[in-house]
């Protein structure tokens, strides 16, 4: 599950789509990811579900657990947050 901040609260101005590549802060570390399988494009202020694929080997080596909370970053700006609700076997290997 992920939730985007509104533009007024410091979030982005445009929607995110499949293939969006932000950094997330997970366990104190910034990690590059790709959001995939969004059910619908998300506008600022909206919430939704997406698969998250680590684009760096650092993320793949982390012990990622269900229930972990992460921030979504664009540069130094936090534009949203999320929680890991499921872990696929492919991502956990």
Gaussian input, Z-matrix of N, CA and C with variables (Angstrom, degrees):
# hf/3-21g

backbone

0 1
 N
 C     1     B1
 C     2     B2     1     A1
 N     3     B3     2     A2     1     D1
 C     4     B4     3     A3     2     D2
 C     5     B5     4     A4     3     D3
 N     6     B6     5     A5     4     D4
 C     7     B7     6     A6     5     D5
 C     8     B8     7     A7     6     D6
 N     9     B9     8     A8     7     D7
 C    10    B10     9     A9     8     D8
 C    11    B11    10    A10     9     D9
 N    12    B12    11    A11    10    D10
 C    13    B13    12    A12    11    D11
 C    14    B14    13    A13    12    D12
 N    15    B15    14    A14    13    D13
 C    16    B16    15    A15    14    D14
 C    17    B17    16    A16    15    D15
 N    18    B18    17    A17    16    D16
 C    19    B19    18    A18    17    D17
 C    20    B20    19    A19    18    D18
 N    21    B21    20    A20    19    D19
 C    22    B22    21    A21    20    D20
 C    23    B23    22    A22    21    D21
 N    24    B24    23    A23    22    D22
 C    25    B25    24    A24    23    D23
 C    26    B26    25    A25    24    D24
 N    27    B27    26    A26    25    D25
 C    28    B28    27    A27    26    D26
 C    29    B29    28    A28    27    D27
 N    30    B30    29    A29    28    D28
 C    31    B31    30    A30    29    D29
 C    32    B32    31    A31    30    D30
 N    33    B33    32    A32    31    D31
 C    34    B34    33    A33    32    D32
 C    35    B35    34    A34    33    D33
 N    36    B36    35    A35    34    D34
 C    37    B37    36    A36    35    D35
 C    38    B38    37    A37    36    D36
 N    39    B39    38    A38    37    D37
 C    40    B40    39    A39    38    D38
 C    41    B41    40    A40    39    D39
 N    42    B42    41    A41    40    D40
 C    43    B43    42    A42    41    D41
 C    44    B44    43    A43    42    D42
 N    45    B45    44    A44    43    D43
 C    46    B46    45    A45    44    D44
 C    47    B47    46    A46    45    D45
 N    48    B48    47    A47    46    D46
 C    49    B49    48    A48    47    D47
 C    50    B50    49    A49    48    D48
 N    51    B51    50    A50    49    D49
 C    52    B52    51    A51    50    D50
 C    53    B53    52    A52    51    D51
 N    54    B54    53    A53    52    D52
 C    55    B55    54    A54    53    D53
 C    56    B56    55    A55    54    D54
 N    57    B57    56    A56    55    D55
 C    58    B58    57    A57    56    D56
 C    59    B59    58    A58    57    D57
 N    60    B60    59    A59    58    D58
 C    61    B61    60    A60    59    D59
 C    62    B62    61    A61    60    D60
 N    63    B63    62    A62    61    D61
 C    64    B64    63    A63    62    D62
 C    65    B65    64    A64    63    D63
 N    66    B66    65    A65    64    D64
 C    67    B67    66    A66    65    D65
 C    68    B68    67    A67    66    D66
 N    69    B69    68    A68    67    D67
 C    70    B70    69    A69    68    D68
 C    71    B71    70    A70    69    D69
 N    72    B72    71    A71    70    D70
 C    73    B73    72    A72    71    D71
 C    74    B74    73    A73    72    D72
 N    75    B75    74    A74    73    D73
 C    76    B76    75    A75    74    D74
 C    77    B77    76    A76    75    D75
 N    78    B78    77    A77    76    D76
 C    79    B79    78    A78    77    D77
 C    80    B80    79    A79    78    D78
 N    81    B81    80    A80    79    D79
 C    82    B82    81    A81    80    D80
 C    83    B83    82    A82    81    D81
 N    84    B84    83    A83    82    D82
 C    85    B85    84    A84    83    D83
 C    86    B86    85    A85    84    D84
 N    87    B87    86    A86    85    D85
 C    88    B88    87    A87    86    D86
 C    89    B89    88    A88    87    D87
 N    90    B90    89    A89    88    D88
 C    91    B91    90    A90    89    D89
 C    92    B92    91    A91    90    D90
 N    93    B93    92    A92    91    D91
 C    94    B94    93    A93    92    D92
 C    95    B95    94    A94    93    D93
 N    96    B96    95    A95    94    D94
 C    97    B97    96    A96    95    D95
 C    98    B98    97    A97    96    D96
 N    99    B99    98    A98    97    D97
 C   100   B100    99    A99    98    D98
 C   101   B101   100   A100    99    D99
 N   102   B102   101   A101   100   D100
 C   103   B103   102   A102   101   D101
 C   104   B104   103   A103   102   D102
 N   105   B105   104   A104   103   D103
 C   106   B106   105   A105   104   D104
 C   107   B107   106   A106   105   D105
 N   108   B108   107   A107   106   D106
 C   109   B109   108   A108   107   D107
 C   110   B110   109   A109   108   D108
 N   111   B111   110   A110   109   D109
 C   112   B112   111   A111   110   D110
 C   113   B113   112   A112   111   D111
 N   114   B114   113   A113   112   D112
 C   115   B115   114   A114   113   D113
 C   116   B116   115   A115   114   D114
 N   117   B117   116   A116   115   D115
 C   118   B118   117   A117   116   D116
 C   119   B119   118   A118   117   D117
 N   120   B120   119   A119   118   D118
 C   121   B121   120   A120   119   D119
 C   122   B122   121   A121   120   D120
 N   123   B123   122   A122   121   D121
 C   124   B124   123   A123   122   D122
 C   125   B125   124   A124   123   D123
 N   126   B126   125   A125   124   D124
 C   127   B127   126   A126   125   D125
 C   128   B128   127   A127   126   D126
 N   129   B129   128   A128   127   D127
 C   130   B130   129   A129   128   D128
 C   131   B131   130   A130   129   D129
 N   132   B132   131   A131   130   D130
 C   133   B133   132   A132   131   D131
 C   134   B134   133   A133   132   D132
 N   135   B135   134   A134   133   D133
 C   136   B136   135   A135   134   D134
 C   137   B137   136   A136   135   D135
 N   138   B138   137   A137   136   D136
 C   139   B139   138   A138   137   D137
 C   140   B140   139   A139   138   D138
 N   141   B141   140   A140   139   D139
 C   142   B142   141   A141   140   D140
 C   143   B143   142   A142   141   D141
 N   144   B144   143   A143   142   D142
 C   145   B145   144   A144   143   D143
 C   146   B146   145   A145   144   D144
 N   147   B147   146   A146   145   D145
 C   148   B148   147   A147   146   D146
 C   149   B149   148   A148   147   D147
 N   150   B150   149   A149   148   D148
 C   151   B151   150   A150   149   D149
 C   152   B152   151   A151   150   D150
 N   153   B153   152   A152   151   D151
 C   154   B154   153   A153   152   D152
 C   155   B155   154   A154   153   D153
 N   156   B156   155   A155   154   D154
 C   157   B157   156   A156   155   D155
 C   158   B158   157   A157   156   D156
 N   159   B159   158   A158   157   D157
 C   160   B160   159   A159   158   D158
 C   161   B161   160   A160   159   D159
 N   162   B162   161   A161   160   D160
 C   163   B163   162   A162   161   D161
 C   164   B164   163   A163   162   D162
 N   165   B165   164   A164   163   D163
 C   166   B166   165   A165   164   D164
 C   167   B167   166   A166   165   D165
 N   168   B168   167   A167   166   D166
 C   169   B169   168   A168   167   D167
 C   170   B170   169   A169   168   D168
 N   171   B171   170   A170   169   D169
 C   172   B172   171   A171   170   D170
 C   173   B173   172   A172   171   D171
 N   174   B174   173   A173   172   D172
 C   175   B175   174   A174   173   D173
 C   176   B176   175   A175   174   D174
 N   177   B177   176   A176   175   D175
 C   178   B178   177   A177   176   D176
 C   179   B179   178   A178   177   D177
 N   180   B180   179   A179   178   D178
 C   181   B181   180   A180   179   D179
 C   182   B182   181   A181   180   D180
 N   183   B183   182   A182   181   D181
 C   184   B184   183   A183   182   D182
 C   185   B185   184   A184   183   D183
 N   186   B186   185   A185   184   D184
 C   187   B187   186   A186   185   D185
 C   188   B188   187   A187   186   D186
 N   189   B189   188   A188   187   D187
 C   190   B190   189   A189   188   D188
 C   191   B191   190   A190   189   D189
 N   192   B192   191   A191   190   D190
 C   193   B193   192   A192   191   D191
 C   194   B194   193   A193   192   D192
 N   195   B195   194   A194   193   D193
 C   196   B196   195   A195   194   D194
 C   197   B197   196   A196   195   D195
 N   198   B198   197   A197   196   D196
 C   199   B199   198   A198   197   D197
 C   200   B200   199   A199   198   D198
 N   201   B201   200   A200   199   D199
 C   202   B202   201   A201   200   D200
 C   203   B203   202   A202   201   D201
 N   204   B204   203   A203   202   D202
 C   205   B205   204   A204   203   D203
 C   206   B206   205   A205   204   D204
 N   207   B207   206   A206   205   D205
 C   208   B208   207   A207   206   D206
 C   209   B209   208   A208   207   D207
 N   210   B210   209   A209   208   D208
 C   211   B211   210   A210   209   D209
 C   212   B212   211   A211   210   D210
 N   213   B213   212   A212   211   D211
 C   214   B214   213   A213   212   D212
 C   215   B215   214   A214   213   D213
 N   216   B216   215   A215   214   D214
 C   217   B217   216   A216   215   D215
 C   218   B218   217   A217   216   D216
 N   219   B219   218   A218   217   D217
 C   220   B220   219   A219   218   D218
 C   221   B221   220   A220   219   D219
 N   222   B222   221   A221   220   D220
 C   223   B223   222   A222   221   D221
 C   224   B224   223   A223   222   D222
 N   225   B225   224   A224   223   D223
 C   226   B226   225   A225   224   D224
 C   227   B227   226   A226   225   D225
 N   228   B228   227   A227   226   D226
 C   229   B229   228   A228   227   D227
 C   230   B230   229   A229   228   D228
 N   231   B231   230   A230   229   D229
 C   232   B232   231   A231   230   D230
 C   233   B233   232   A232   231   D231
 N   234   B234   233   A233   232   D232
 C   235   B235   234   A234   233   D233
 C   236   B236   235   A235   234   D234
 N   237   B237   236   A236   235   D235
 C   238   B238   237   A237   236   D236
 C   239   B239   238   A238   237   D237
 N   240   B240   239   A239   238   D238
 C   241   B241   240   A240   239   D239
 C   242   B242   241   A241   240   D240
 N   243   B243   242   A242   241   D241
 C   244   B244   243   A243   242   D242
 C   245   B245   244   A244   243   D243
 N   246   B246   245   A245   244   D244
 C   247   B247   246   A246   245   D245
 C   248   B248   247   A247   246   D246
 N   249   B249   248   A248   247   D247
 C   250   B250   249   A249   248   D248
 C   251   B251   250   A250   249   D249
 N   252   B252   251   A251   250   D250
 C   253   B253   252   A252   251   D251
 C   254   B254   253   A253   252   D252
 N   255   B255   254   A254   253   D253
 C   256   B256   255   A255   254   D254
 C   257   B257   256   A256   255   D255
 N   258   B258   257   A257   256   D256
 C   259   B259   258   A258   257   D257
 C   260   B260   259   A259   258   D258
 N   261   B261   260   A260   259   D259
 C   262   B262   261   A261   260   D260
 C   263   B263   262   A262   261   D261
 N   264   B264   263   A263   262   D262
 C   265   B265   264   A264   263   D263
 C   266   B266   265   A265   264   D264
 N   267   B267   266   A266   265   D265
 C   268   B268   267   A267   266   D266
 C   269   B269   268   A268   267   D267
 N   270   B270   269   A269   268   D268
 C   271   B271   270   A270   269   D269
 C   272   B272   271   A271   270   D270
 N   273   B273   272   A272   271   D271
 C   274   B274   273   A273   272   D272
 C   275   B275   274   A274   273   D273
 N   276   B276   275   A275   274   D274
 C   277   B277   276   A276   275   D275
 C   278   B278   277   A277   276   D276

   B1=1.4493
   B2=1.5194
   B3=1.3325
   B4=1.4544
   B5=1.5105
   B6=1.3107
   B7=1.4549
   B8=1.5230
   B9=1.3293
   B10=1.4614
   B11=1.5186
   B12=1.3227
   B13=1.4575
   B14=1.5253
   B15=1.3164
   B16=1.4575
   B17=1.5236
   B18=1.3099
   B19=1.4621
   B20=1.5215
   B21=1.3318
   B22=1.4700
   B23=1.5277
   B24=1.3261
   B25=1.4672
   B26=1.5244
   B27=1.3412
   B28=1.4595
   B29=1.5146
   B30=1.3276
   B31=1.4561
   B32=1.5175
   B33=1.3071
   B34=1.4586
   B35=1.5205
   B36=1.3188
   B37=1.4603
   B38=1.5244
   B39=1.3233
   B40=1.4643
   B41=1.5183
   B42=1.3310
   B43=1.4634
   B44=1.5260
   B45=1.3318
   B46=1.4589
   B47=1.5251
   B48=1.3338
   B49=1.4614
   B50=1.5196
   B51=1.3182
   B52=1.4672
   B53=1.5169
   B54=1.3213
   B55=1.4557
   B56=1.5197
   B57=1.3351
   B58=1.4633
   B59=1.5297
   B60=1.3469
   B61=1.4717
   B62=1.5263
   B63=1.3131
   B64=1.4671
   B65=1.5288
   B66=1.3053
   B67=1.4580
   B68=1.5170
   B69=1.3201
   B70=1.4572
   B71=1.5196
   B72=1.3149
   B73=1.4642
   B74=1.5152
   B75=1.3249
   B76=1.4511
   B77=1.5179
   B78=1.3042
   B79=1.4700
   B80=1.5245
   B81=1.3430
   B82=1.4603
   B83=1.5150
   B84=1.3230
   B85=1.4606
   B86=1.5315
   B87=1.3399
   B88=1.4597
   B89=1.5181
   B90=1.3357
   B91=1.4566
   B92=1.5228
   B93=1.3191
   B94=1.4605
   B95=1.5158
   B96=1.3441
   B97=1.4590
   B98=1.5320
   B99=1.3032
   B100=1.4644
   B101=1.5201
   B102=1.3323
   B103=1.4630
   B104=1.5194
   B105=1.3202
   B106=1.4468
   B107=1.5271
   B108=1.2923
   B109=1.4585
   B110=1.5241
   B111=1.3394
   B112=1.4592
   B113=1.5211
   B114=1.3136
   B115=1.4673
   B116=1.5225
   B117=1.3349
   B118=1.4541
   B119=1.5267
   B120=1.3234
   B121=1.4569
   B122=1.5237
   B123=1.3337
   B124=1.4593
   B125=1.5149
   B126=1.3144
   B127=1.4597
   B128=1.5200
   B129=1.3385
   B130=1.4645
   B131=1.5345
   B132=1.3148
   B133=1.4586
   B134=1.5196
   B135=1.3249
   B136=1.4586
   B137=1.5255
   B138=1.3230
   B139=1.4652
   B140=1.5149
   B141=1.3258
   B142=1.4571
   B143=1.5171
   B144=1.3134
   B145=1.4577
   B146=1.5201
   B147=1.3266
   B148=1.4568
   B149=1.5213
   B150=1.3066
   B151=1.4599
   B152=1.5244
   B153=1.3007
   B154=1.4544
   B155=1.5178
   B156=1.3131
   B157=1.4590
   B158=1.5217
   B159=1.3245
   B160=1.4613
   B161=1.5200
   B162=1.3313
   B163=1.4627
   B164=1.5220
   B165=1.3194
   B166=1.4609
   B167=1.5242
   B168=1.3030
   B169=1.4581
   B170=1.5284
   B171=1.3448
   B172=1.4650
   B173=1.5255
   B174=1.3225
   B175=1.4611
   B176=1.5084
   B177=1.3109
   B178=1.4552
   B179=1.5215
   B180=1.3153
   B181=1.4670
   B182=1.5254
   B183=1.3319
   B184=1.4644
   B185=1.5204
   B186=1.2931
   B187=1.4569
   B188=1.5305
   B189=1.3320
   B190=1.4539
   B191=1.5254
   B192=1.3352
   B193=1.4600
   B194=1.5219
   B195=1.2907
   B196=1.4525
   B197=1.5297
   B198=1.3278
   B199=1.4586
   B200=1.5166
   B201=1.3400
   B202=1.4646
   B203=1.5251
   B204=1.3139
   B205=1.4633
   B206=1.5197
   B207=1.3320
   B208=1.4633
   B209=1.5171
   B210=1.3308
   B211=1.4560
   B212=1.5158
   B213=1.3314
   B214=1.4627
   B215=1.5211
   B216=1.3350
   B217=1.4654
   B218=1.5223
   B219=1.3236
   B220=1.4679
   B221=1.5216
   B222=1.3113
   B223=1.4623
   B224=1.5181
   B225=1.3218
   B226=1.4717
   B227=1.5247
   B228=1.3276
   B229=1.4658
   B230=1.5336
   B231=1.3329
   B232=1.4619
   B233=1.5270
   B234=1.3417
   B235=1.4593
   B236=1.5334
   B237=1.3261
   B238=1.4556
   B239=1.5114
   B240=1.3118
   B241=1.4573
   B242=1.5227
   B243=1.2998
   B244=1.4546
   B245=1.5082
   B246=1.3070
   B247=1.4571
   B248=1.5302
   B249=1.3059
   B250=1.4599
   B251=1.5255
   B252=1.3328
   B253=1.4563
   B254=1.5290
   B255=1.3154
   B256=1.4633
   B257=1.5263
   B258=1.3162
   B259=1.4582
   B260=1.5273
   B261=1.3259
   B262=1.4677
   B263=1.5261
   B264=1.3019
   B265=1.4537
   B266=1.5125
   B267=1.3265
   B268=1.4554
   B269=1.5241
   B270=1.3296
   B271=1.4575
   B272=1.5127
   B273=1.3137
   B274=1.4492
   B275=1.5192
   B276=1.3123
   B277=1.4651
   B278=1.5034
   A1=108.31
   A2=116.83
   A3=119.80
   A4=109.88
   A5=115.20
   A6=122.32
   A7=108.73
   A8=116.74
   A9=121.62
   A10=110.75
   A11=116.36
   A12=120.82
   A13=109.36
   A14=116.17
   A15=120.01
   A16=108.85
   A17=116.78
   A18=120.88
   A19=110.11
   A20=117.27
   A21=121.53
   A22=112.39
   A23=117.06
   A24=121.58
   A25=112.28
   A26=117.12
   A27=120.31
   A28=114.80
   A29=117.12
   A30=121.01
   A31=111.30
   A32=115.90
   A33=121.23
   A34=110.40
   A35=115.46
   A36=120.73
   A37=112.00
   A38=117.20
   A39=121.44
   A40=111.35
   A41=115.18
   A42=121.29
   A43=110.82
   A44=115.19
   A45=120.22
   A46=107.80
   A47=114.68
   A48=122.14
   A49=109.26
   A50=115.97
   A51=120.26
   A52=109.02
   A53=116.17
   A54=121.04
   A55=113.61
   A56=117.98
   A57=122.03
   A58=108.91
   A59=116.87
   A60=122.01
   A61=112.52
   A62=117.42
   A63=119.16
   A64=110.05
   A65=115.18
   A66=121.40
   A67=105.97
   A68=116.39
   A69=120.05
   A70=107.74
   A71=115.66
   A72=120.20
   A73=106.59
   A74=114.96
   A75=122.74
   A76=107.99
   A77=116.65
   A78=122.12
   A79=111.13
   A80=116.43
   A81=121.59
   A82=115.42
   A83=117.84
   A84=121.50
   A85=110.00
   A86=116.89
   A87=121.12
   A88=109.35
   A89=115.42
   A90=121.86
   A91=108.66
   A92=117.05
   A93=121.10
   A94=110.56
   A95=116.02
   A96=121.34
   A97=109.83
   A98=114.88
   A99=122.55
   A100=106.35
   A101=116.76
   A102=120.35
   A103=107.99
   A104=116.04
   A105=122.57
   A106=108.18
   A107=116.24
   A108=123.34
   A109=113.37
   A110=117.34
   A111=119.80
   A112=107.75
   A113=117.88
   A114=121.39
   A115=110.40
   A116=116.36
   A117=122.89
   A118=107.83
   A119=117.60
   A120=120.20
   A121=108.11
   A122=117.20
   A123=120.72
   A124=110.50
   A125=115.76
   A126=122.89
   A127=109.46
   A128=118.14
   A129=120.11
   A130=110.17
   A131=116.45
   A132=122.32
   A133=113.90
   A134=118.42
   A135=121.31
   A136=111.86
   A137=114.68
   A138=122.46
   A139=109.03
   A140=116.29
   A141=120.36
   A142=111.37
   A143=114.29
   A144=121.88
   A145=109.13
   A146=116.43
   A147=121.89
   A148=108.86
   A149=115.59
   A150=120.38
   A151=107.20
   A152=116.10
   A153=121.18
   A154=107.55
   A155=116.77
   A156=122.01
   A157=108.34
   A158=117.54
   A159=120.43
   A160=109.16
   A161=116.11
   A162=119.38
   A163=111.60
   A164=116.98
   A165=121.12
   A166=109.66
   A167=116.21
   A168=119.53
   A169=111.39
   A170=117.84
   A171=120.57
   A172=110.54
   A173=116.63
   A174=120.56
   A175=112.38
   A176=116.99
   A177=120.74
   A178=111.73
   A179=117.14
   A180=121.15
   A181=112.23
   A182=117.62
   A183=120.90
   A184=110.51
   A185=115.81
   A186=121.27
   A187=107.36
   A188=115.91
   A189=121.61
   A190=108.75
   A191=115.63
   A192=120.93
   A193=110.54
   A194=115.24
   A195=121.93
   A196=108.97
   A197=116.50
   A198=121.05
   A199=114.44
   A200=118.26
   A201=120.03
   A202=110.18
   A203=115.74
   A204=122.56
   A205=108.21
   A206=116.30
   A207=120.85
   A208=110.21
   A209=115.78
   A210=122.66
   A211=108.48
   A212=116.61
   A213=122.46
   A214=107.12
   A215=116.81
   A216=122.47
   A217=112.26
   A218=114.36
   A219=122.77
   A220=104.31
   A221=116.10
   A222=119.69
   A223=108.59
   A224=117.41
   A225=121.65
   A226=112.45
   A227=116.86
   A228=121.53
   A229=110.57
   A230=116.88
   A231=122.20
   A232=106.83
   A233=116.44
   A234=119.54
   A235=112.59
   A236=116.62
   A237=119.93
   A238=111.08
   A239=115.21
   A240=120.85
   A241=108.77
   A242=115.56
   A243=119.82
   A244=111.32
   A245=114.78
   A246=121.71
   A247=107.86
   A248=115.82
   A249=120.53
   A250=107.54
   A251=115.34
   A252=119.90
   A253=112.69
   A254=116.50
   A255=120.48
   A256=108.26
   A257=116.53
   A258=121.62
   A259=107.85
   A260=115.76
   A261=118.97
   A262=108.64
   A263=117.24
   A264=121.77
   A265=110.83
   A266=117.91
   A267=121.54
   A268=111.08
   A269=118.11
   A270=121.76
   A271=112.14
   A272=117.42
   A273=121.61
   A274=111.74
   A275=118.88
   A276=120.79
   A277=111.71
   D1=135.74
   D2=175.06
   D3=-135.14
   D4=153.74
   D5=-177.58
   D6=-136.78
   D7=130.13
   D8=179.63
   D9=-97.87
   D10=140.55
   D11=174.02
   D12=-68.40
   D13=154.75
   D14=172.57
   D15=-71.82
   D16=160.64
   D17=177.12
   D18=-59.86
   D19=-41.15
   D20=-179.87
   D21=-63.17
   D22=-27.50
   D23=-179.96
   D24=-91.45
   D25=9.74
   D26=177.55
   D27=101.39
   D28=5.39
   D29=179.03
   D30=-78.59
   D31=-177.53
   D32=-179.20
   D33=-75.14
   D34=167.14
   D35=-178.90
   D36=-93.91
   D37=-22.56
   D38=-175.11
   D39=-112.92
   D40=162.78
   D41=179.01
   D42=-71.24
   D43=163.45
   D44=170.77
   D45=-109.20
   D46=149.25
   D47=-177.69
   D48=-130.17
   D49=173.76
   D50=172.68
   D51=-51.87
   D52=137.98
   D53=179.16
   D54=92.21
   D55=-2.12
   D56=177.80
   D57=-59.43
   D58=133.49
   D59=-173.32
   D60=-122.71
   D61=77.24
   D62=175.84
   D63=-90.86
   D64=-178.93
   D65=165.27
   D66=-100.78
   D67=149.67
   D68=170.89
   D69=-120.03
   D70=150.74
   D71=174.76
   D72=-104.05
   D73=112.49
   D74=-176.34
   D75=-130.46
   D76=124.36
   D77=-178.07
   D78=54.52
   D79=38.81
   D80=176.38
   D81=78.37
   D82=5.20
   D83=-176.71
   D84=-121.56
   D85=135.29
   D86=174.37
   D87=-81.08
   D88=129.13
   D89=-176.37
   D90=-133.25
   D91=134.59
   D92=175.93
   D93=-76.52
   D94=135.31
   D95=178.96
   D96=-136.75
   D97=167.32
   D98=171.74
   D99=-124.49
   D100=126.28
   D101=173.97
   D102=-84.92
   D103=130.15
   D104=-175.44
   D105=-134.09
   D106=159.41
   D107=175.87
   D108=59.07
   D109=36.17
   D110=172.22
   D111=-63.79
   D112=132.49
   D113=179.15
   D114=-66.61
   D115=-33.52
   D116=178.73
   D117=-153.03
   D118=155.18
   D119=174.92
   D120=-60.97
   D121=142.19
   D122=-177.96
   D123=-108.65
   D124=128.53
   D125=175.21
   D126=-89.62
   D127=159.33
   D128=174.31
   D129=-52.90
   D130=135.44
   D131=-179.40
   D132=91.45
   D133=-5.35
   D134=-179.46
   D135=-100.34
   D136=162.93
   D137=176.54
   D138=-123.51
   D139=156.77
   D140=178.63
   D141=-171.99
   D142=-176.02
   D143=179.89
   D144=-113.15
   D145=145.04
   D146=177.03
   D147=-155.80
   D148=153.94
   D149=168.74
   D150=-83.14
   D151=148.76
   D152=-179.01
   D153=-125.35
   D154=122.77
   D155=-179.38
   D156=-111.29
   D157=125.67
   D158=178.19
   D159=-69.05
   D160=130.47
   D161=179.40
   D162=-99.46
   D163=1.84
   D164=177.61
   D165=-126.73
   D166=152.51
   D167=179.26
   D168=-68.26
   D169=-25.46
   D170=179.17
   D171=-59.31
   D172=-42.88
   D173=179.49
   D174=-65.90
   D175=-36.26
   D176=-178.78
   D177=-70.25
   D178=-24.24
   D179=-178.70
   D180=-87.19
   D181=-12.69
   D182=-178.71
   D183=-73.61
   D184=151.76
   D185=174.70
   D186=-86.15
   D187=88.38
   D188=-177.81
   D189=-86.12
   D190=132.64
   D191=-176.52
   D192=-125.80
   D193=151.24
   D194=174.33
   D195=-59.49
   D196=137.11
   D197=178.54
   D198=96.37
   D199=-9.67
   D200=178.21
   D201=-68.38
   D202=140.11
   D203=179.33
   D204=-102.00
   D205=141.69
   D206=179.04
   D207=-135.95
   D208=154.76
   D209=172.79
   D210=-100.09
   D211=146.08
   D212=177.05
   D213=-101.41
   D214=123.99
   D215=-175.45
   D216=-113.86
   D217=143.42
   D218=164.49
   D219=-123.25
   D220=100.97
   D221=-171.92
   D222=65.25
   D223=-131.61
   D224=179.71
   D225=-85.96
   D226=-8.76
   D227=-175.22
   D228=-87.84
   D229=133.02
   D230=174.58
   D231=-90.12
   D232=119.99
   D233=-176.02
   D234=-109.26
   D235=-0.58
   D236=178.76
   D237=175.72
   D238=-172.62
   D239=179.79
   D240=-149.82
   D241=172.25
   D242=179.03
   D243=-161.30
   D244=173.67
   D245=176.94
   D246=-136.38
   D247=138.47
   D248=179.34
   D249=-79.73
   D250=116.53
   D251=-176.02
   D252=-105.12
   D253=-15.52
   D254=-179.24
   D255=-158.07
   D256=148.53
   D257=178.26
   D258=-125.68
   D259=123.41
   D260=178.26
   D261=-82.26
   D262=155.39
   D263=179.98
   D264=-62.72
   D265=-37.14
   D266=-179.21
   D267=-61.17
   D268=-43.53
   D269=-178.41
   D270=-71.38
   D271=-28.48
   D272=-174.07
   D273=-86.71
   D274=-7.57
   D275=-178.15
   D276=-86.92

